[in-house]
């Protein structure tokens, strides 16, 4: 693959900092309280959720443009769950909640969401690796 863009970030662990090479991302990391951490920083699951939601919304806009559909009022919420244990490893599961305007609540909206799921880089990277549920709201 010829990369159009390469993001570079360095993290010092779940309880440290994450910094991008250009300095635009620089934030404290901390495990969530639910996992025994302080919750005083962001965590990898939140970063993954934000990236997946933004990427999926962009993929949805791209497929909608080709179909001459307006999705400017669409929002995508990604819920990223983590579970498992240290001995057997951890896994992720994702629910993508796509809020569509009333005019796309028919089959057109569902088709656009399914097409976006085929072209979104995050969807392609996770396909077959973790469960991803699409929910249209």
N, C-alpha and C positions, 0 to 999 in steps of 0.2 A: 504494500500500500504506500502510495506517495502522500505523506501527510500535508494537509493544507495549513495546519497550525499544530504546534506542540506546546501544551501547557506543562510547566515545570513547577513543582512544589516540594518542599521538604518539611517533614514532621519529625518531632522528637519523641513520639509515642502518644498514647491516649491522654496522658497527663503532662502536657508540655505546650508547644506552639506549633502552628502550621503557618508556613510563609511561602508565598509564590516567588518565583525568580525575579519578577518585576516589582515586588513589594506591595502590589495592590491588595493582596490577601495577606493578612498578618493578624492572627487571632489565637487566643489561648484555647487550649484543648483540656477537657476534663471528662472523665467518665460520667454518665448520667447517675443520678441518685438511685435509680432502679437497678443499677449494676454495681452499687456499693461505692460510687464516686461522689465527689462534692457537687457535681452539676454546675460548677462555677465557670464553665467554658463550653464551647460547642464540642460536638463529638463527630466521629467519622460518619455515623449514620445520618446525622443532620446535614452534613456536607453532601453526602450521596443523594439524599432526598431533594435538596435544593438543586443540585446539578441535573438530576433525572427529570424533575418537574419542569425546569427551564428548557432542557433539551427536547422533551416531549412536546411542550407547547410550541416550540419552534418547528418541529417536524410536522405537527398538526397544521400550523400556518402554511407550511410549504405545500402539503398535499391539498389543502383547501384552495390555495391560489390556483393550482392546476385545474381544479374543478370549478373555479369561479364562485367559490363560496366565501362568505364573510365570517371570519372567526375572531374578529378583534375583541369581542366580549367574552372570550373563552378563558377559563383559568384551569390550571392543572395543579393538583395537590398530590404529592407523593408521600406515602406512609412507608417507612422502611423499618421493619422489625428485625431484631437480632435475637437469636436463641441458640441453645446448645450448651456444651460444657467444655472445659479445657481438655479433658481426656479424649473426647471424640471430635472436638473442633466445634466451631461456631458456624452458623449459616444465616442467611438473610432471606427475607420475603418482602415483596413490594405490593402495595395496592396503589394504583394510579386512579385518582378521582378527577374526572374531567367534567367540568361544569360547562354545559352548552346552552346557548340562548334558545328560547322557545322554538324559533323557526328551524332549528336543527335537531329537535327532539324526535324526529322521525327516523327512518332508516338511513337517511343521508348522513346524519351526525355519527351514527354507529359505524357506518362504512368509512368515514373520514378518520375516526379514532383507530379503527383496525388497520387502515393503511398507514397511519402515522406510526403505529406499533411495528410495522414492517420496515420503516426507513429510519427510525430514531436510532442513533448510535448506541445509546444506553440500552435500549430494548434488544438490539442485535448482540451487544456484549453479554447481556444476562440470559438470553434465550437458551433454554436447556440447562442452565446452571442454577437458577433460583426461580421460584414461582413468582409470576407477575400477574396480578388480577387487574383487569380494566373495569372501572365502574363509571357509568355515564350518569350524571346528575343534572 
